[in-house]
Amino acid sequence: MSDNNSNIPTEQITALQDSTSKLLKAIIALFLLCAVSLSLTIVVLLTSDSSSQQDAVTNPGDLAAIVAEQMAIQKEAEQQAAIESRLSGYREVVTGDANPNSVYGNPSARFTLVEFSDLECGFCKRFHDTPKQVVDKYDGAVNWQWQHMPLDFHNPAAQVLAVASECVRELGGNQKFWGFLEGVFKRSAGNGQGVSDLPALIADYGVDPSKAQDCISSGRQFETVNAHLARADAMGVDSTPTSFIVDNQTGEYVMLRGAQPLQAVEATIERMIQISTSQENPQTGN
């Protein structure tokens, strides 16, 4: 026996297919209309001169120019964001011409960690994060002062990088100087091999490479580096890194040679505080 109720007439199937086809066409047409409308809206928003909006819509060359301009703006914004990200760890810097010694931290801190360092020195690279950790931990009680000491057997690369860093500071300020130092340690091959692309590294920290090159070529920052070397010689420094923990309150200082661990630096500061306190408040015998 056949079940007549399960058979759908051919006419109904055809009608259903036609309805479905018309519905799909309507949806596609609506989608295209929305897409065109959105495109026109974007063009209008990107075109500041209302009198030229119609030309921008109808002229592909104008539209391409607008898109290129927006892409350039976006690229510049991304580059600036990248620069700010690289500098974000060095917000506690002393700025202004009143402080030529490139200090990180509170300028009025009781203790100063004076570091003599070579940007091509592997031990200096290992030690580089330690002074910053000390400054950040002591919350205003310690600052960090950088002194250049490019070693002869790492030159000319070490000396050029030292001079370049001072040109970055001259042109961009102390924050960019500190960021650049970190960038050098990250990218240099070390031991006198230098960085592969110094202009690109300078640009990565927001300084114009051509102006930096003019500064380097002028030789004026060689005088800064040579002054640091003279200071190192006067203080008996003959290797890098060498650091001095200076108590600005008492004038006492302690020399630390080599890439000392964080705990050793902290222990030195705490010991200096204890000695100073005991001298200020001597205990009397019973």
Secondary structure, DSSP 4 states (H G I P E B T S, - for coil): ---GGGPPPHHHHHHHHHHHHHHHHHHHHHHHHHHHHHHHHHHHHH---GGGHHHHHH-HHHHHHHHHHHHHHHHHHHHHHHHHHHHTT--SB--STT-TT-EES-TT-SEEEEEEE-TT-HHHHHHTHHHHHHHHHHTTSEEEEEEE---GGGTTHHHHHHHHHHHHHHHH-HHHHHHHHHHHHHH---TT---S-HHHHHHTTT--HHHHHHHHHH-HHHHHHHHHHHHHHHTT--SSSEEEEEETTT--EEEEESS--HHHHHHHHHHHHHHHHHHHSPPPP-
